């Protein structure tokens, strides 16, 4: 009885404030009244408030560590009827401020002060032993230390492997006397001198109702953002914008990472389990969107690179053709100039021959009139000169004709080379357009003859029944050419992706396929690429393995759900290089 009276007297007489000491332990400066007053009007009523005996700080005697499956409520009164003011999670540390006769502790943990039944704690030596397991030893760089070197060993002369700044917290791995081994990053560990750090042990602490609600709201906000960005990624994919899809997927993943971090701050907070489940679902869906976005982005980059390479090749070919034409023109011009020169020379020599012949005739006439041996010799010499001049003129004429013929041949060759180059470029362009799916109605494919255009060995090895089924599958698939491409879709009319397209086509003939191209490449019967038949599936490498699937229709062509811009289309079998093939017939 005296003790009870004394407790009441003490509780009534103590006044003052609750203060937080330098050790982090909440002590009672002059009593419990101020602590109780700060917990709400309900417990300020002395008629309802139970007697609380002050507990003086004494090492681990006033340290309590919660041992619960999930969490225990902290209340504003020593009763299960008290209002919940916070949560104390498993392995959370609390300071015992006081006790009631019926086994309730007045505790402080973090920013929360209130009552918890002593049944949920271990104290004293048990708490001390458990603290070694659940506490985290930390080293905090002392204030005023601008830069602290983290060294490779416990020696001031060892190599500096990192630097940390004022007030930075480091997790302690080992205590080595005057040095402590710390973790700077996930992959960086080293030693710092104890002279420059304060070492203590940190514990998980209670969370107030307001803090829990704020964290839950932050998780929900991050989850909402992740969902929004995921939807944006899908929208960008269907709009054939791989870059925007990749950006949105990255943003969704960042928001999910934030949501996961916030949700896991308290390991046992089961009140946000529904949000955690939503995070997992959105994360799975976003992962698919990320893969699709990356593949789409890679495909866009590949197409852009191919287009740039094609344009560069065309430009190079045009430049080479122009250079060849210019060279041929120069050659033709030179040949023509030479021919003109030779023609002029031939004319000059023909004129000289004519003059020589006239001189010879004149000399002979003169010799006939005034015959003498000397005159006759001059006439004979003139005649010989005329003969030689005529021969030279004939030779010059023949040379001029040859030069003219060469010039004409050079001109014709230049024109032929230029025409051949232009024709080659036109054929290459037409072939590229066909590979891109831009083909005319009359030149694309022939449904009725596709099976007959396969190799004779393939046809001979197939039964008539199998050939009929194959042709039926191909004809069925071709009727959906022109329908839209939709990532993740399986509708042959409203939109499908590559694997969804072949999955739905094959399903019409009772053949069940996995959902993705990579999985589809593991079923069926492997066939060599030189033995494929209509209805066989061809697979193409993506950035991370098998990334695309088509159906062979014969005549060197495939039908497939290509991309959002072309939809379901027909392409050349080698528009990309196939890596393997599977048969299901």
RODO-2510 file (C-alpha; in nm, 4 decimals, decimal comma):
residues 585
     n   res          X          Y          Z
     1     x     0,0000     0,0000     0,0000
     2     x     0,2779     0,2464     0,0875
     3     x     0,4372     0,1802    -0,2460
     4     x     0,1131     0,2534    -0,4228
     5     x     0,0703     0,5785    -0,2380
     6     x     0,4289     0,6737    -0,3072
     7     x     0,3812     0,6030    -0,6789
     8     x     0,0762     0,8252    -0,6894
     9     x     0,2544     1,0984    -0,4970
    10     x     0,5516     1,0785    -0,7240
    11     x     0,3375     1,0929    -1,0356
    12     x     0,1522     1,3954    -0,8995
    13     x     0,4583     1,5846    -0,7907
    14     x     0,6823     1,5347    -1,0928
    15     x     0,6713     1,8222    -1,3403
    16     x     0,8922     1,9192    -1,6274
    17     x     0,9629     1,8078    -1,9777
    18     x     1,0778     1,4978    -2,1554
    19     x     1,4238     1,5518    -2,3103
    20     x     1,6248     1,3533    -2,5607
    21     x     1,9734     1,2958    -2,4258
    22     x     2,2943     1,2872    -2,6275
    23     x     2,2837     0,9078    -2,6264
    24     x     1,9500     0,8996    -2,8053
    25     x     1,7757     0,7565    -2,4942
    26     x     1,4650     0,9394    -2,3842
    27     x     1,4933     1,0225    -2,0132
    28     x     1,2557     1,1917    -1,7753
    29     x     1,4016     1,5236    -1,6677
    30     x     1,1575     1,5753    -1,3877
    31     x     0,8728     1,3278    -1,4443
    32     x     0,6232     1,1603    -1,6729
    33     x     0,3500     1,4238    -1,6692
    34     x     0,4827     1,6194    -1,9658
    35     x     0,5266     1,3009    -2,1700
    36     x     0,1724     1,1938    -2,0892
    37     x     0,0369     1,5404    -2,1643
    38     x     0,1882     1,5335    -2,5080
    39     x     0,0070     1,2109    -2,5963
    40     x    -0,3460     1,3509    -2,6039
    41     x    -0,6266     1,4741    -2,3857
    42     x    -0,7672     1,1231    -2,3449
    43     x    -0,4810     1,0029    -2,1303
    44     x    -0,4376     1,3317    -1,9481
    45     x    -0,7442     1,2419    -1,7440
    46     x    -0,6041     1,1111    -1,4156
    47     x    -0,9168     0,9042    -1,3634
    48     x    -0,8428     0,6971    -1,6782
    49     x    -0,4647     0,6995    -1,6773
    50     x    -0,2932     0,4077    -1,5092
    51     x    -0,0091     0,4622    -1,2683
    52     x     0,3276     0,4636    -1,4447
    53     x     0,6519     0,4015    -1,2583
    54     x     0,9493     0,5874    -1,3936
    55     x     1,2374     0,3667    -1,5173
    56     x     1,5799     0,5250    -1,4903
    57     x     1,8194     0,4712    -1,7855
    58     x     2,0562     0,1828    -1,7133
    59     x     2,2308     0,0273    -2,0147
    60     x     2,0195    -0,2435    -2,1759
    61     x     1,7833    -0,2584    -1,8758
    62     x     1,5769     0,0146    -2,0435
    63     x     1,6231    -0,1130    -2,3967
    64     x     1,3413    -0,3210    -2,5455
    65     x     1,3446    -0,4947    -2,8800
    66     x     1,0121    -0,5940    -3,0314
    67     x     0,9575    -0,9599    -3,1181
    68     x     0,6393    -0,9868    -3,3224
    69     x     0,5247    -1,1678    -3,6336
    70     x     0,4213    -0,8521    -3,8165
    71     x     0,3889    -0,5447    -3,5969
    72     x     0,2376    -0,4323    -3,2681
    73     x     0,0323    -0,1155    -3,2234
    74     x     0,1564     0,1674    -3,0049
    75     x    -0,1390     0,3217    -2,8170
    76     x    -0,2019     0,6459    -2,6366
    77     x    -0,3200     0,4605    -2,3263
    78     x    -0,2134     0,1427    -2,1453
    79     x    -0,5091    -0,0479    -2,2802
    80     x    -0,6204    -0,2192    -2,5999
    81     x    -0,8925     0,0453    -2,6056
    82     x    -0,6359     0,3211    -2,6505
    83     x    -0,6002     0,4967    -2,9832
    84     x    -0,3282     0,3696    -3,2170
    85     x    -0,0542     0,6314    -3,2555
    86     x     0,2076     0,4195    -3,4319
    87     x     0,3438     0,0789    -3,5238
    88     x     0,6382    -0,1089    -3,3818
    89     x     0,7746    -0,3631    -3,6293
    90     x     0,9697    -0,6794    -3,5594
    91     x     1,3227    -0,6149    -3,4265
    92     x     1,2445    -0,2457    -3,3726
    93     x     1,4264    -0,0879    -3,0757
    94     x     1,2499     0,1166    -2,8132
    95     x     1,3505     0,2982    -2,4931
    96     x     1,1447     0,2059    -2,1852
    97     x     1,0334     0,5261    -2,0087
    98     x     0,8069     0,3663    -1,7529
    99     x     0,5956     0,0649    -1,6510
   100     x     0,2423    -0,0009    -1,5277
   101     x     0,1370    -0,2546    -1,2693
   102     x    -0,0424    -0,4697    -1,5267
   103     x     0,2504    -0,5148    -1,7644
   104     x     0,2432    -0,2197    -2,0057
   105     x     0,5526    -0,0243    -2,1053
   106     x     0,5591     0,3457    -2,1809
   107     x     0,8105     0,3518    -2,4663
   108     x     0,9694     0,5885    -2,7107
   109     x     1,0866     0,4724    -3,0529
   110     x     1,1691     0,7152    -3,3311
   111     x     0,9117     0,9950    -3,3211
   112     x     0,6489     0,7846    -3,1426
   113     x     0,5765     0,7787    -2,7687
   114     x     0,3084     0,5501    -2,6264
   115     x     0,2125     0,2245    -2,4600
   116     x     0,2837    -0,1344    -2,5670
   117     x     0,2295    -0,4545    -2,3693
   118     x     0,5568    -0,5919    -2,2312
   119     x     0,4652    -0,9319    -2,3785
   120     x     0,5964    -0,8155    -2,7175
   121     x     0,9506    -0,7263    -2,6024
   122     x     1,2785    -0,8779    -2,4933
   123     x     1,4867    -0,6693    -2,2567
   124     x     1,8065    -0,6752    -2,0553
   125     x     2,0660    -0,9357    -2,1538
   126     x     1,8323    -1,0840    -2,4162
   127     x     1,7939    -0,7436    -2,5795
   128     x     2,1675    -0,6880    -2,5665
   129     x     2,2359    -1,0204    -2,7393
   130     x     1,9660    -0,9617    -3,0005
   131     x     2,0906    -0,6084    -3,0634
   132     x     2,4157    -0,7526    -3,1929
   133     x     2,2156    -0,9330    -3,4625
   134     x     1,9544    -0,6773    -3,5651
   135     x     2,1485    -0,3547    -3,5154
   136     x     2,3626    -0,2027    -3,7894
   137     x     2,7017    -0,0657    -3,6904
   138     x     2,7596     0,2691    -3,8579
   139     x     3,0496     0,5111    -3,8793
   140     x     2,9620     0,8778    -3,9313
   141     x     3,2304     1,1140    -4,0591
   142     x     3,2852     1,3824    -3,7963
   143     x     3,1757     1,7364    -3,8664
   144     x     3,4480     1,9594    -4,0038
   145     x     3,6178     1,6731    -4,1884
   146     x     3,6053     1,8035    -4,5424
   147     x     3,7487     1,4916    -4,7072
   148     x     3,8305     1,1561    -4,5476
   149     x     4,0412     0,9017    -4,7358
   150     x     3,9210     0,5421    -4,7526
   151     x     4,2321     0,3244    -4,7731
   152     x     4,3011    -0,0266    -4,8970
   153     x     4,4327    -0,1419    -4,5559
   154     x     4,4450    -0,0210    -4,1960
   155     x     4,7507     0,1925    -4,2635
   156     x     4,7770     0,5666    -4,3376
   157     x     5,0448     0,4871    -4,5971
   158     x     4,8255     0,2435    -4,7918
   159     x     4,6542     0,3305    -5,1207
   160     x     4,3564     0,5657    -5,1069
   161     x     4,0728     0,3889    -5,2932
   162     x     3,7910     0,6377    -5,2281
   163     x     3,6946     0,9593    -5,0496
   164     x     3,3987     1,0472    -4,8260
   165     x     3,2755     1,3799    -4,6968
   166     x     3,1537     1,5499    -4,3797
   167     x     2,8660     1,3699    -4,1968
   168     x     2,8558     1,0827    -4,4485
   169     x     2,7367     0,7523    -4,2986
   170     x     2,9241     0,4284    -4,3714
   171     x     2,8267     0,0739    -4,2740
   172     x     3,0915    -0,0831    -4,0469
   173     x     3,2122    -0,4284    -4,1513
   174     x     3,4962    -0,4853    -3,9032
   175     x     3,6513    -0,3099    -3,6038
   176     x     4,0316    -0,3162    -3,6333
   177     x     4,1421    -0,1216    -3,3299
   178     x     4,2290     0,2289    -3,4469
   179     x     4,0677     0,1611    -3,7835
   180     x     3,7296     0,0346    -3,9017
   181     x     3,6558    -0,1456    -4,2243
   182     x     3,3568     0,0168    -4,3968
   183     x     3,1439    -0,0314    -4,7057
   184     x     3,1478     0,2811    -4,9248
   185     x     2,9429     0,1372    -5,2113
   186     x     2,8119    -0,2073    -5,2960
   187     x     3,1458    -0,2902    -5,4578
   188     x     3,3886    -0,0671    -5,2616
   189     x     3,5215    -0,1609    -4,9166
   190     x     3,8103    -0,0030    -4,7304
   191     x     3,9449     0,1332    -4,4022
   192     x     3,8991     0,4694    -4,2254
   193     x     4,0688     0,5958    -3,9105
   194     x     3,8505     0,6039    -3,5978
   195     x     3,9993     0,9452    -3,5256
   196     x     3,7724     1,0965    -3,7887
   197     x     3,4455     0,9028    -3,7383
   198     x     3,1842     0,8482    -3,4693
   199     x     3,0778     0,4847    -3,4384
   200     x     2,7360     0,3753    -3,3111
   201     x     2,4681     0,1158    -3,3730
   202     x     2,1477     0,2026    -3,5536
   203     x     1,8178     0,0175    -3,5230
   204     x     1,4844     0,0117    -3,6992
   205     x     1,2425     0,2333    -3,5094
   206     x     0,8686     0,2744    -3,4827
   207     x     0,6586     0,4496    -3,7419
   208     x     0,3821     0,6908    -3,6517
   209     x     0,0367     0,6647    -3,8050
   210     x     0,1048     0,9842    -3,9976
   211     x     0,4389     0,8519    -4,1257
   212     x     0,2798     0,5215    -4,2333
   213     x    -0,0006     0,6991    -4,4181
   214     x     0,2446     0,9329    -4,5894
   215     x     0,4593     0,6378    -4,6986
   216     x     0,1552     0,4499    -4,8255
   217     x     0,0465     0,7578    -5,0223
   218     x     0,3971     0,7903    -5,1692
   219     x     0,3930     0,4230    -5,2731
   220     x     0,0518     0,4717    -5,4365
   221     x     0,1709     0,7841    -5,6188
   222     x     0,4806     0,6053    -5,7509
   223     x     0,2662     0,3097    -5,8546
   224     x     0,0197     0,5387    -6,0349
   225     x     0,3064     0,7028    -6,2227
   226     x     0,4502     0,3631    -6,3190
   227     x     0,1094     0,2527    -6,4500
   228     x     0,0686     0,5776    -6,6448
   229     x     0,4138     0,5468    -6,8043
   230     x     0,3510     0,1797    -6,8828
   231     x     0,0336     0,2763    -7,0698
   232     x     0,2324     0,5455    -7,2504
   233     x     0,4895     0,2825    -7,3519
   234     x     0,2203     0,0607    -7,5028
   235     x     0,0624     0,3568    -7,6814
   236     x     0,3982     0,4535    -7,8289
   237     x     0,4555     0,0958    -7,9407
   238     x     0,1239     0,0854    -8,1256
   239     x     0,2176     0,4203    -8,2832
   240     x     0,5439     0,2677    -8,4070
   241     x     0,7533     0,5080    -8,1973
   242     x     1,0194     0,2861    -8,0438
   243     x     1,2217     0,5733    -7,8960
   244     x     0,9219     0,7176    -7,7107
   245     x     0,8207     0,3689    -7,5970
   246     x     1,1690     0,3011    -7,4597
   247     x     1,1675     0,6348    -7,2734
   248     x     0,8239     0,5679    -7,1218
   249     x     0,9294     0,2153    -7,0188
   250     x     1,2400     0,3560    -6,8488
   251     x     1,0252     0,6067    -6,6608
   252     x     0,7872     0,3287    -6,5554
   253     x     1,0759     0,1187    -6,4255
   254     x     1,2147     0,4155    -6,2299
   255     x     0,8751     0,4791    -6,0690
   256     x     0,8432     0,1096    -5,9834
   257     x     1,1872     0,1097    -5,8242
   258     x     1,0825     0,4038    -5,6071
   259     x     0,7564     0,2311    -5,5147
   260     x     0,9402    -0,0887    -5,4207
   261     x     1,1877     0,1028    -5,2064
   262     x     0,9157     0,2909    -5,0210
   263     x     0,7058    -0,0233    -4,9759
   264     x     0,9974    -0,2171    -4,8303
   265     x     1,1066     0,0454    -4,5781
   266     x     0,9159    -0,1498    -4,3164
   267     x     0,9572    -0,5192    -4,3872
   268     x     0,6445    -0,6299    -4,2038
   269     x     0,3968    -0,3596    -4,3022
   270     x     0,1220    -0,5876    -4,4291
   271     x    -0,1231    -0,3001    -4,4660
   272     x     0,0397    -0,2117    -4,7979
   273     x     0,0572    -0,5728    -4,9155
   274     x    -0,2094    -0,4980    -5,1741
   275     x     0,0102    -0,2230    -5,3142
   276     x     0,3083    -0,4564    -5,3105
   277     x     0,1083    -0,7090    -5,5126
   278     x     0,0110    -0,4351    -5,7583
   279     x     0,3752    -0,3328    -5,7898
   280     x     0,4708    -0,6901    -5,8766
   281     x     0,1947    -0,7092    -6,1390
   282     x     0,2833    -0,3756    -6,2966
   283     x     0,6531    -0,4636    -6,2849
   284     x     0,5869    -0,7854    -6,4778
   285     x     0,3807    -0,6024    -6,7373
   286     x     0,6336    -0,3186    -6,7615
   287     x     0,9130    -0,5691    -6,8116
   288     x     0,7318    -0,6975    -7,1200
   289     x     0,6778    -0,3415    -7,2410
   290     x     1,0468    -0,2646    -7,1869
   291     x     1,1552    -0,5641    -7,3942
   292     x     0,9124    -0,4752    -7,6691
   293     x     1,0201    -0,1106    -7,6631
   294     x     1,3875    -0,2031    -7,6804
   295     x     1,3221    -0,4394    -7,9706
   296     x     1,1151    -0,1760    -8,1502
   297     x     1,3838     0,0847    -8,0899
   298     x     1,6499    -0,1532    -8,2163
   299     x     1,4352    -0,2309    -8,5226
   300     x     1,3894     0,1401    -8,5933
   301     x     1,7618     0,1964    -8,5573
   302     x     1,8313    -0,1017    -8,7844
   303     x     1,5914     0,0262    -9,0493
   304     x     1,7389     0,3765    -9,0227
   305     x     2,0911     0,2356    -9,0499
   306     x     1,9942     0,0238    -9,3503
   307     x     1,8264     0,3227    -9,5125
   308     x     2,1320     0,5395    -9,4486
   309     x     2,3588     0,2670    -9,5842
   310     x     2,1347     0,2258    -9,8893
   311     x     2,1305     0,5994    -9,9520
   312     x     2,5077     0,6147    -9,9090
   313     x     2,5499     0,3218   -10,1473
   314     x     2,3168     0,4846   -10,3989
   315     x     2,5031     0,8126   -10,3683
   316     x     2,8354     0,6321   -10,4090
   317     x     2,7037     0,4393   -10,7083
   318     x     2,5699     0,7583   -10,8644
   319     x     2,9013     0,9323   -10,8083
   320     x     3,0900     0,6408   -10,9583
   321     x     2,8499     0,6271   -11,2542
   322     x     2,8899     0,9999   -11,3108
   323     x     3,2668     0,9714   -11,2834
   324     x     3,2655     0,6832   -11,5318
   325     x     3,0403     0,8796   -11,7667
   326     x     3,2633     1,1861   -11,7369
   327     x     3,5738     0,9780   -11,7996
   328     x     3,4104     0,8078   -12,0969
   329     x     3,2985     1,1469   -12,2295
   330     x     3,6501     1,2822   -12,1900
   331     x     3,7865     0,9775   -12,3681
   332     x     3,5296     1,0171   -12,6436
   333     x     3,6107     1,3872   -12,6727
   334     x     3,9832     1,3141   -12,6903
   335     x     3,9217     1,0455   -12,9489
   336     x     3,7079     1,2855   -13,1523
   337     x     3,9729     1,5554   -13,1300
   338     x     4,2332     1,3063   -13,2431
   339     x     4,0067     1,1935   -13,5254
   340     x     3,9506     1,5553   -13,6327
   341     x     4,3261     1,6170   -13,6278
   342     x     4,3916     1,3064   -13,8314
   343     x     4,1209     1,4071   -14,0780
   344     x     4,2792     1,7503   -14,1197
   345     x     4,6220     1,5936   -14,1661
   346     x     4,4800     1,3509   -14,4255
   347     x     4,3239     1,6383   -14,6158
   348     x     4,6527     1,8247   -14,6086
   349     x     4,8377     1,5197   -14,7359
   350     x     4,5773     1,4603   -15,0078
   351     x     4,6268     1,8206   -15,1183
   352     x     5,0043     1,7714   -15,1125
   353     x     4,9663     1,4551   -15,3173
   354     x     4,7516     1,6408   -15,5678
   355     x     5,0071     1,9212   -15,5893
   356     x     5,2894     1,6685   -15,6307
   357     x     5,0992     1,4887   -15,9025
   358     x     5,0372     1,8147   -16,0869
   359     x     5,4049     1,8987   -16,0550
   360     x     5,4940     1,5599   -16,1970
   361     x     5,2565     1,6124   -16,4916
   362     x     5,4011     1,9580   -16,5538
   363     x     5,7564     1,8203   -16,5353
   364     x     5,6707     1,5433   -16,7769
   365     x     5,5142     1,7873   -17,0221
   366     x     5,8185     2,0064   -16,9992
   367     x     6,0421     1,7060   -17,0550
   368     x     5,8398     1,6079   -17,3615
   369     x     5,8817     1,9558   -17,5070
   370     x     6,2445     1,9984   -17,4224
   371     x     6,3753     1,6508   -17,3923
   372     x     6,6925     1,5963   -17,2106
   373     x     6,8201     1,3461   -16,9627
   374     x     6,8181     1,6115   -16,6955
   375     x     6,4605     1,7117   -16,7689
   376     x     6,3478     1,3516   -16,7796
   377     x     6,5144     1,2830   -16,4436
   378     x     6,3306     1,5814   -16,2945
   379     x     6,0037     1,4499   -16,4347
   380     x     6,0660     1,1041   -16,2978
   381     x     6,1508     1,2489   -15,9557
   382     x     5,8340     1,4560   -15,9570
   383     x     5,6321     1,1485   -16,0525
   384     x     5,7891     0,9511   -15,7684
   385     x     5,7186     1,2332   -15,5247
   386     x     5,3572     1,2389   -15,6378
   387     x     5,3298     0,8640   -15,5878
   388     x     5,4728     0,8925   -15,2365
   389     x     5,2474     1,1878   -15,1534
   390     x     4,9451     0,9901   -15,2689
   391     x     5,0475     0,6938   -15,0543
   392     x     5,0931     0,9210   -14,7509
   393     x     4,7554     1,0798   -14,8113
   394     x     4,5887     0,7367   -14,8299
   395     x     4,7557     0,6304   -14,5086
   396     x     4,6430     0,9521   -14,3391
   397     x     4,2866     0,8971   -14,4647
   398     x     4,2792     0,5421   -14,3264
   399     x     4,4179     0,6687   -13,9900
   400     x     4,1541     0,9393   -13,9785
   401     x     3,8794     0,6858   -14,0435
   402     x     4,0174     0,4599   -13,7703
   403     x     4,0276     0,7499   -13,5217
   404     x     3,6731     0,8462   -13,6116
   405     x     3,5553     0,4882   -13,5600
   406     x     3,7332     0,4769   -13,2219
   407     x     3,5718     0,8026   -13,1164
   408     x     3,2264     0,6721   -13,2096
   409     x     3,2931     0,3469   -13,0206
   410     x     3,4041     0,5430   -12,7128
   411     x     3,0878     0,7530   -12,7260
   412     x     2,8664     0,4474   -12,7604
   413     x     3,0493     0,2727   -12,4735
   414     x     3,0058     0,5760   -12,2476
   415     x     2,6335     0,5855   -12,3224
   416     x     2,6031     0,2089   -12,2668
   417     x     2,7875     0,2218   -11,9332
   418     x     2,5752     0,5097   -11,8104
   419     x     2,2553     0,3281   -11,9126
   420     x     2,3701     0,0021   -11,7473
   421     x     2,4531     0,1843   -11,4242
   422     x     2,1135     0,3521   -11,4192
   423     x     1,9406     0,0194   -11,4859
   424     x     2,1364    -0,1499   -11,2052
   425     x     2,0418     0,1244   -10,9580
   426     x     1,6767     0,0963   -11,0618
   427     x     1,6806    -0,2813   -11,0075
   428     x     1,8449    -0,2418   -10,6678
   429     x     1,5873     0,0154   -10,5664
   430     x     1,3029    -0,2071   -10,6827
   431     x     1,4478    -0,5020   -10,4901
   432     x     1,4787    -0,2909   -10,1749
   433     x     1,1194    -0,1731   -10,2094
   434     x     1,0062    -0,5330   -10,2399
   435     x     1,1993    -0,6275    -9,9257
   436     x     1,0320    -0,3427    -9,7412
   437     x     0,6901    -0,4767    -9,8424
   438     x     0,6260    -0,2245   -10,1225
   439     x     0,5298    -0,4488   -10,4131
   440     x     0,2743    -0,4281   -10,6925
   441     x    -0,0377    -0,6431   -10,6944
   442     x     0,0679    -0,8298   -11,0042
   443     x     0,4185    -0,9210   -10,8921
   444     x     0,3971    -1,0205   -10,5263
   445     x     0,3047    -1,3851   -10,5031
   446     x     0,0912    -1,6550   -10,6569
   447     x    -0,1172    -1,8510   -10,4094
   448     x    -0,1994    -2,1250   -10,6543
   449     x     0,1594    -2,2008   -10,7467
   450     x     0,3440    -2,1428   -10,4207
   451     x     0,3686    -2,5084   -10,3334
   452     x     0,4818    -2,6084   -10,6814
   453     x     0,7680    -2,3583   -10,6698
   454     x     0,9389    -2,5335   -10,3799
   455     x     1,2275    -2,7672   -10,4398
   456     x     1,1450    -3,1037   -10,5966
   457     x     1,3015    -3,2834   -10,3044
   458     x     1,0680    -3,1152   -10,0586
   459     x     0,7616    -3,1847   -10,2736
   460     x     0,8559    -3,5468   -10,3267
   461     x     0,9061    -3,6045    -9,9548
   462     x     0,5640    -3,4692    -9,8637
   463     x     0,2443    -3,6607    -9,8988
   464     x    -0,0436    -3,5182   -10,1005
   465     x    -0,2402    -3,4785    -9,7789
   466     x     0,0387    -3,2809    -9,6149
   467     x     0,0755    -3,0589    -9,9218
   468     x    -0,2964    -2,9901    -9,9196
   469     x    -0,2910    -2,8933    -9,5509
   470     x     0,0138    -2,6728    -9,6040
   471     x    -0,1547    -2,4947    -9,8910
   472     x    -0,4690    -2,4469    -9,6822
   473     x    -0,2643    -2,2943    -9,3980
   474     x    -0,0864    -2,0576    -9,6370
   475     x    -0,4101    -1,9530    -9,8085
   476     x    -0,5727    -1,8937    -9,4707
   477     x    -0,2808    -1,6796    -9,3507
   478     x    -0,2656    -1,4723    -9,6696
   479     x    -0,6250    -1,3541    -9,6382
   480     x    -0,5200    -1,1359    -9,3415
   481     x    -0,2523    -0,9418    -9,5316
   482     x    -0,3116    -0,5705    -9,4790
   483     x    -0,4608    -0,6082    -9,1298
   484     x    -0,2964    -0,4083    -8,8484
   485     x     0,0017    -0,4941    -8,6322
   486     x    -0,0559    -0,4562    -8,2559
   487     x     0,2086    -0,5416    -7,9979
   488     x     0,0815    -0,8146    -7,7689
   489     x    -0,2194    -0,8762    -7,9964
   490     x    -0,3444    -1,2125    -8,1242
   491     x    -0,6409    -1,0972    -8,3348
   492     x    -0,6077    -1,1738    -8,7048
   493     x    -0,8527    -0,8941    -8,7878
   494     x    -0,8037    -0,6299    -8,5182
   495     x    -0,4278    -0,6635    -8,4739
   496     x    -0,1560    -0,9111    -8,3825
   497     x     0,2207    -0,9175    -8,3336
   498     x     0,4458    -1,1658    -8,5126
   499     x     0,4064    -1,4547    -8,2672
   500     x     0,0374    -1,3762    -8,2087
   501     x    -0,0249    -1,3924    -8,5847
   502     x     0,1253    -1,7407    -8,6410
   503     x    -0,0246    -1,8629    -8,3125
   504     x    -0,3775    -1,7702    -8,4266
   505     x    -0,3263    -1,9039    -8,7809
   506     x    -0,2007    -2,2399    -8,6545
   507     x    -0,4749    -2,2580    -8,3904
   508     x    -0,7318    -2,2551    -8,6732
   509     x    -0,5857    -2,5922    -8,7820
   510     x    -0,5720    -2,7412    -8,4334
   511     x    -0,2033    -2,6694    -8,3736
   512     x    -0,1225    -2,5147    -8,0337
   513     x     0,1841    -2,2902    -8,0099
   514     x     0,3521    -2,1060    -7,7198
   515     x     0,2954    -1,7279    -7,7004
   516     x     0,6386    -1,5875    -7,7874
   517     x     0,8622    -1,6299    -8,0916
   518     x     1,1471    -1,7558    -7,8722
   519     x     0,9253    -2,0278    -7,7234
   520     x     0,7769    -2,1179    -8,0628
   521     x     1,1269    -2,1829    -8,1948
   522     x     1,1654    -2,4710    -7,9459
   523     x     0,8638    -2,6774    -8,0566
   524     x     0,7761    -2,8606    -8,3775
   525     x     1,0256    -3,0448    -8,5981
   526     x     1,3536    -2,8724    -8,6913
   527     x     1,4077    -2,8420    -9,0691
   528     x     1,7025    -2,7083    -9,2645
   529     x     1,6584    -2,3731    -9,4325
   530     x     1,7142    -2,5274    -9,7774
   531     x     1,4321    -2,7813    -9,7216
   532     x     1,1519    -2,5561    -9,6014
   533     x     0,7993    -2,5953    -9,7346
   534     x     0,4907    -2,3705    -9,7303
   535     x     0,3467    -2,3471    -9,3804
   536     x     0,6849    -2,3873    -9,2055
   537     x     0,7828    -2,1182    -8,9541
   538     x     1,1053    -1,9216    -8,9949
   539     x     1,2742    -1,7494    -8,7012
   540     x     1,4991    -1,4450    -8,6910
   541     x     1,7463    -1,3243    -8,4316
   542     x     1,6592    -1,0204    -8,2185
   543     x     1,8711    -0,8183    -7,9737
   544     x     1,8435    -1,0825    -7,6994
   545     x     1,7858    -1,4062    -7,8942
   546     x     1,4947    -1,5153    -8,1164
   547     x     1,2941    -1,1963    -8,1730
   548     x     1,0735    -1,2517    -8,4819
   549     x     0,8777    -1,5286    -8,6572
   550     x     0,7323    -1,5550    -9,0110
   551     x     0,5479    -1,8216    -9,2142
   552     x     0,6975    -1,9465    -9,5394
   553     x     0,4453    -1,9314    -9,8293
   554     x     0,6667    -2,0579   -10,1122
   555     x     0,8378    -1,8810   -10,4018
   556     x     1,1004    -1,7359   -10,1675
   557     x     0,8452    -1,5324    -9,9689
   558     x     0,7038    -1,5184    -9,6157
   559     x     0,3896    -1,3723    -9,4600
   560     x     0,4220    -1,2101    -9,1168
   561     x     0,3062    -0,9370    -8,8802
   562     x     0,5984    -0,7079    -8,9516
   563     x     0,5616    -0,3786    -8,7597
   564     x     0,3003    -0,1102    -8,6830
   565     x     0,3752     0,0782    -9,0050
   566     x     0,3320    -0,2172    -9,2482
   567     x     0,0978    -0,4453    -9,0508
   568     x     0,0556    -0,8032    -9,1730
   569     x     0,2471    -0,8199    -9,4996
   570     x     0,4417    -1,0386    -9,7433
   571     x     0,8197    -1,0036    -9,7670
   572     x     1,1140    -1,1755    -9,9305
   573     x     1,2414    -1,4649    -9,7199
   574     x     1,5777    -1,2921    -9,6872
   575     x     1,4525    -0,9445    -9,5955
   576     x     1,6419    -1,0467    -9,2832
   577     x     1,8582    -1,3540    -9,2473
   578     x     1,6591    -1,6412    -9,0884
   579     x     1,8445    -1,8463    -8,8281
   580     x     1,6260    -2,1592    -8,8052
   581     x     1,2999    -2,3182    -8,9182
   582     x     1,0333    -2,5459    -8,7640
   583     x     0,7694    -2,7667    -8,9271
   584     x     0,4355    -2,8790    -8,7801
   585     x     0,3114    -3,0987    -9,0678
***
